[in-house]
Amino acid sequence: MIASDTDATASALPLPLAGMRVLDVSQVMAGPFCCMLLGDLGADVIKVEPPEGGDQTRRAMGFKLKGDDSLGFLNMNRNKRSITLDLKRPEGREVFYKLAEAADVIVENYRPGVMKKLGIDYPTIKAINPRIIYASISGFGQTGPWADRPGFDLIAQAAAGVMSITGHPGGPPAKSGVPVTDIGCSLFAVYAILSAYIGRQASGQGQHIDASLFEAGLAFAIWDISEFWGTGRIPQRIGTGNRMAAPYQAVRCADGYFVFGANNDRLWLRLCEAIARPDLPNNPHYKTNADRLANREALIADLESTFAQAGKDEWVERLLAVGIPAGPINDYSEALNNPHVEARHAVMEIDHPVEGRVRNIGFPVKLGGTPQQVRRHPPRLGEHNAEIFAELGIAPERAAMASGQAK
């Protein structure tokens, strides 16, 4: 099965990461998503799973498809092969060492210390393969007083301050609706892996990468932390507003809400003209962006008195017509079912041996010369045991011991 991110035939050029071998020793989200992105770009990703159920995301989400694997698992594990290894047994570790000898990258997201207990930590693997790039993803990093804390997105969002600024003024703390520290950490890990991979061409040496959900949350808070350092004031929840400009948020109209941004003086004046409010530019409380920020609540109330005269579709169309950024607030049915998604191939279907045609989120960026491809369906647990053990020259009896299949 080969599917590219466009309707055109896949490029004859090799994918950028063809020849890279990745051992995915991770579960749930940050590690698997990181490794899937590498696989999309051509890497041979071998997902190393425990024989007792595999990646716990296989059984997540609370609803079943035809088979045992969740749709969440199927959306984070394409372009991988799966092997089951009992890493608590010496036979399982020996196979892992053989895999590591020829690997370029290892990605793991267990709690700090677990890999050392299993005997597959970075110093151990480095002694086997000095060129290995070993990425450890955790909640709070491999060092520091919080290193041993469990690493979940919710906990990292709270500790990094993300929840303290999410939600509406006077309301309770709220987490981001999407797992920003999980996915953010995953993307930072990809960036570090590729940097180390390029650097290895000159040095010949691999290195250890220490990525944390907590620091991903901090890195995403550039504006909020800058405000804190610049003013000494602790940032507070401001709903959909922006700390740097106003008006730039969701506003109520006759049939709901929409979003727009008139976040500089040029757009502000254009907005006032578009909504037929010539009085607003002369209001001393709204003269400059600083004035509009200082009087945000009154400003939004003033604008909403006008927006109440028409529905969101009309306002979005009117503002876009004069070059003011605006848009609807879509639910996921609306976000996924529109002509733009189709044109951008933001949703694709892939073949699966159990599920048949299954929907996947499309490739989030497009490479014009070497478009990403779905070369492998998300693997069933241990689907490639025989294939990988044969590549390593391991006899069936020993393979059964290593994979946890021995009686």
C-alpha positions in Angstrom: 0.0 0.0 0.0 1.4 3.4 -1.0 -0.5 6.6 -0.6 1.0 10.1 -0.9 -0.3 13.4 0.5 -1.4 14.4 -3.0 -3.4 12.8 -5.8 -0.3 12.8 -8.0 1.9 9.8 -8.3 4.5 9.6 -5.5 7.9 11.1 -6.3 10.5 8.8 -7.8 13.0 10.4 -5.5 13.6 8.5 -2.2 11.9 9.8 0.9 14.2 12.1 2.9 14.7 9.6 5.8 15.0 6.5 3.7 17.8 4.4 5.3 17.1 5.7 8.8 16.1 3.0 11.3 14.1 4.0 14.4 13.3 1.8 17.4 10.0 3.1 18.9 10.0 2.0 22.5 7.1 4.3 23.5 3.4 4.3 24.2 0.4 6.5 24.1 1.1 9.8 22.3 4.3 11.9 22.5 6.7 9.1 21.5 4.5 7.3 19.0 3.5 10.5 17.2 7.2 11.5 17.0 8.1 8.2 15.5 5.2 8.2 13.1 6.4 11.6 11.7 9.8 10.0 11.1 8.1 7.0 9.4 6.0 9.3 7.2 9.3 10.7 5.9 10.7 7.3 5.0 12.3 5.9 8.2 12.0 2.2 9.0 10.3 2.4 12.3 10.1 -0.8 14.4 7.6 -0.5 17.2 8.9 -2.5 20.2 5.9 -3.5 22.3 5.4 -5.6 25.5 3.7 -8.9 24.7 1.0 -8.3 27.2 -1.3 -6.1 25.2 1.3 -3.9 23.5 1.0 -0.1 23.5 -1.8 0.7 26.0 -3.3 3.1 23.4 -4.4 0.0 21.4 -7.2 -0.5 24.1 -7.9 3.2 24.8 -10.8 5.6 23.9 -13.7 3.6 25.3 -15.2 2.4 22.0 -14.3 -0.4 19.7 -14.0 -0.8 16.0 -14.0 -4.2 14.2 -10.7 -5.2 15.9 -9.0 -4.6 19.1 -7.0 -1.4 18.2 -8.4 2.0 18.9 -8.8 4.7 16.2 -6.4 6.8 18.3 -3.7 4.1 17.9 -4.4 3.8 14.2 -3.9 7.6 13.8 -0.5 7.6 15.6 1.2 4.4 14.3 1.1 4.2 10.6 4.4 3.5 8.7 5.7 1.2 11.5 6.4 -2.5 12.0 5.5 -4.1 15.3 7.6 -6.6 17.2 6.8 -7.9 20.7 9.8 -8.2 23.1 9.7 -9.2 26.7 12.4 -6.8 27.8 12.3 -8.2 31.4 13.8 -11.4 30.1 17.4 -11.7 29.0 16.3 -13.2 25.6 14.2 -10.1 24.9 17.0 -7.8 25.8 19.5 -9.7 23.6 17.2 -9.2 20.6 16.8 -5.5 21.5 20.6 -5.2 21.6 20.8 -6.8 18.1 18.3 -4.3 16.8 20.1 -1.4 18.5 23.4 -2.4 16.7 21.9 -1.4 13.3 19.6 1.4 14.5 20.0 5.1 14.1 17.5 6.3 16.6 15.8 5.0 19.7 12.7 6.9 21.1 11.4 6.0 24.6 8.9 7.7 26.9 9.0 5.7 30.1 9.5 7.3 33.5 13.2 8.2 34.1 15.0 5.2 35.5 12.8 2.5 33.9 15.1 2.0 30.9 18.1 1.6 33.2 16.3 -1.1 35.2 15.5 -2.9 31.9 19.2 -2.7 30.9 18.5 -0.7 27.7 19.3 2.9 28.8 21.5 5.2 26.8 24.9 4.4 28.4 24.2 0.7 27.8 23.1 1.2 24.2 25.9 3.7 23.4 28.5 1.0 24.4 26.9 -1.2 21.7 26.4 1.5 19.1 28.2 4.8 19.7 26.3 6.3 16.7 22.9 5.9 18.3 20.6 8.9 18.8 18.6 8.1 21.9 15.6 10.3 22.6 14.0 10.2 26.0 10.6 11.8 26.3 9.2 12.3 29.8 6.9 14.5 31.8 9.6 16.6 33.5 13.0 15.6 32.0 15.7 13.2 33.2 17.1 15.4 35.8 15.8 17.8 38.5 13.6 17.4 41.6 10.5 16.7 39.5 12.1 14.1 37.3 10.3 11.1 38.9 6.8 12.6 38.7 4.4 10.9 36.3 4.4 12.6 32.9 0.9 13.2 31.6 -0.3 16.1 29.5 -2.7 17.3 32.1 0.0 17.4 34.8 2.5 19.1 32.5 0.0 21.8 31.4 -0.8 22.5 35.0 2.8 22.7 36.2 4.0 24.8 33.2 1.3 27.5 33.8 -0.8 26.7 30.7 -3.9 25.9 32.8 -3.5 29.1 34.8 -4.1 31.2 31.7 -6.7 29.0 29.9 -10.4 29.7 30.4 -12.4 32.9 31.0 -11.8 35.6 33.7 -13.2 34.6 37.0 -13.8 31.0 35.9 -12.0 27.8 37.0 -8.7 26.7 35.4 -9.0 24.8 32.2 -6.7 22.7 30.2 -6.2 23.2 26.5 -8.7 21.3 24.6 -5.9 19.5 22.7 -2.8 17.9 24.3 -0.4 20.7 23.6 2.4 19.5 25.8 2.3 15.9 24.4 2.2 17.0 20.8 4.6 20.0 21.4 7.1 17.7 23.1 6.8 15.2 20.2 7.6 18.0 17.7 10.5 19.3 19.7 11.8 15.7 19.9 11.6 15.3 16.1 13.5 18.6 15.7 16.2 17.4 18.0 16.5 13.9 16.4 16.9 15.4 12.9 19.4 17.9 14.2 21.4 15.1 15.9 21.1 13.0 12.8 22.5 15.7 10.6 25.3 16.5 13.1 26.3 12.9 13.2 27.3 13.1 9.6 30.3 15.2 10.6 31.0 13.9 14.1 30.3 10.2 13.7 28.8 10.3 17.2 25.2 10.0 18.4 23.9 11.6 21.5 21.2 11.5 24.2 18.2 13.8 23.8 16.2 14.7 26.9 12.7 16.1 25.9 10.0 17.0 28.4 6.3 17.8 28.3 6.9 20.5 31.0 9.4 22.4 28.9 7.3 22.1 25.8 4.5 23.9 27.8 7.0 26.6 28.8 8.2 27.1 25.3 4.7 27.5 24.0 4.1 30.3 26.5 6.3 32.9 24.9 3.9 35.8 25.0 2.6 35.1 28.5 6.1 34.6 30.0 7.3 37.7 28.2 4.5 39.7 29.7 5.3 38.4 33.2 9.0 39.2 32.9 8.3 42.6 31.3 5.7 43.8 33.8 6.0 41.7 36.9 2.3 40.9 36.7 1.2 37.3 36.7 -0.8 36.6 33.5 -4.4 35.9 34.1 -7.1 34.1 32.1 -8.5 36.3 29.3 -10.7 33.8 27.4 -10.2 34.0 23.7 -8.5 37.4 23.9 -4.9 38.2 23.0 -2.3 39.7 25.4 -0.7 41.8 22.7 -3.6 43.3 20.7 -7.3 44.1 20.7 -9.8 43.4 19.2 -8.5 39.9 18.5 -10.9 37.2 19.9 -14.3 35.5 19.6 -17.3 37.8 19.7 -21.0 37.2 20.0 -23.4 38.0 17.2 -27.0 37.3 16.3 -26.7 33.5 16.0 -23.6 32.6 18.0 -19.9 33.5 17.9 -17.2 34.0 15.3 -13.6 35.1 15.5 -11.7 38.0 14.0 -8.6 40.0 14.4 -8.2 43.8 13.9 -4.9 43.7 15.7 -3.2 46.8 14.3 -4.3 50.4 13.6 -4.8 49.8 9.9 -7.1 46.8 10.4 -8.9 48.6 13.2 -9.8 51.5 11.0 -10.9 49.1 8.3 -13.1 47.3 10.7 -14.8 50.5 11.9 -15.6 51.3 8.3 -16.8 47.8 7.5 -19.3 47.7 10.3 -20.4 51.3 9.8 -19.1 52.6 13.1 -17.4 55.9 12.3 -17.7 56.9 15.9 -15.2 54.3 17.2 -11.9 55.7 15.8 -12.6 59.0 17.5 -13.3 57.4 20.9 -10.3 58.3 23.1 -10.5 54.9 24.8 -9.8 53.2 21.5 -7.3 55.4 19.8 -4.2 53.2 20.0 -3.7 49.4 20.5 -2.6 50.1 24.0 -5.9 52.0 24.6 -7.9 49.2 23.2 -6.1 46.6 25.3 -6.6 48.7 28.4 -10.3 49.0 27.6 -10.8 45.5 26.1 -14.1 44.7 27.9 -15.8 47.9 27.0 -14.5 47.7 23.4 -15.9 44.2 22.9 -19.2 45.1 24.4 -19.3 48.1 22.1 -18.5 45.9 19.0 -21.0 43.2 20.0 -23.8 45.7 20.1 -23.2 46.1 16.4 -22.5 42.4 15.7 -25.8 41.5 17.2 -27.5 42.9 14.1 -26.5 40.0 11.9 -25.3 36.3 11.9 -21.8 35.0 12.0 -21.7 33.9 8.3 -22.6 37.4 7.2 -20.0 39.0 9.4 -17.3 36.6 8.4 -18.0 37.2 4.7 -18.2 41.0 5.2 -14.9 41.2 7.1 -13.0 38.9 4.8 -14.2 40.9 1.8 -12.2 43.9 3.2 -9.1 42.0 4.2 -9.9 41.6 7.9 -8.9 38.1 9.3 -12.1 36.4 10.4 -13.6 32.9 10.5 -16.2 30.6 12.0 -15.8 28.5 15.2 -16.1 25.1 13.7 -16.9 21.9 15.6 -15.0 18.8 14.3 -17.8 17.8 11.9 -17.5 21.2 10.3 -13.7 21.3 10.5 -13.3 18.0 8.8 -16.0 18.2 6.2 -15.4 21.1 3.9 -13.8 21.8 0.5 -10.6 23.1 2.0 -9.9 19.9 3.9 -10.5 18.0 0.7 -8.2 20.3 -1.3 -5.4 20.0 1.3 -5.8 16.2 1.7 -6.1 16.9 5.5 -8.0 13.7 5.9 -7.0 10.5 4.1 -8.1 6.8 4.2 -5.7 4.0 4.4 -6.1 0.2 4.1 -6.0 -1.9 7.2 -6.2 -5.7 7.3 -8.9 -5.8 10.0 -10.7 -2.4 9.8 -10.7 -2.1 6.0 -10.6 1.5 4.9 -9.8 3.6 8.0 -9.6 7.4 8.2 -6.3 9.0 9.3 -5.4 12.7 9.8 -3.4 13.7 6.8 0.2 14.8 6.7 0.3 18.2 8.4 3.0 19.7 6.2 3.5 19.0 2.5 6.9 18.3 0.8 6.7 19.2 -2.8 9.7 17.1 -4.1 9.3 14.1 -1.9 5.8 13.9 -0.6 5.2 11.8 2.5 3.7 8.4 1.9 1.7 5.8 3.8 3.8 2.7 3.1 2.5 0.6 6.0 -0.8 0.4 7.8 -0.7 0.8 11.6 0.6 -2.6 12.6 -1.3 -5.3 14.5 0.5 -6.3 17.8 3.5 -8.4 16.9 2.5 -8.4 13.2 6.2 -8.3 12.1 7.7 -10.7 14.6 8.6 -13.4 12.1 9.9 -10.9 9.6 12.1 -9.0 12.0 13.4 -12.1 13.8 14.3 -13.6 10.3 16.2 -10.4 9.4 18.2 -10.8 12.6 18.9 -14.5 12.0 17.2 -15.6 15.2 16.0 -19.1 15.4 12.2 -19.6 16.0 12.7 -21.2 19.4 14.7 -18.3 20.7 12.4 -15.8 19.0 9.4 -17.3 20.9 11.2 -16.8 24.2 12.2 -13.2 23.4 8.8 -12.2 22.1 6.9 -13.6 25.1 5.2 -16.3 23.0 6.9 -19.3 24.5 4.5 -21.6 26.4 
